[in-house]
């Protein structure tokens, strides 16, 4: 009984448990199967990277202040963070890896960087 490649339908030669005739067919098949998931993850990771770059640019030291207007003007998206930290007194910091921010009065934000 001969088996055929799941991607192109060609005859498979070799091991009994092979599913593809070549690495190219295996890669093509798996890329098609994961396309939607990969696009979703790629888009989210791109937004996280952009937010991180913006915080790094605005906070070159380890603590500074900025405004919502400046963040939005650079394309910051408040929907995407990697973690949230709440202090004992109830202040909430939103982090993108080691860069974080906390809302303060008058649409301001304190930008902080975690110690490594």
Secondary structure, 3 states (H helix, E strand, C coil): CCCECCCCCCECCCCCCCCCCCHHHHHHHHHHHCHHHHHHHHHHHHHHHHHHHHHHHHCCCCEEEEEHHHHHHCCCCCCCCCEEEECCCCCEEEEECCEEEEEECCCEEEEEECCC
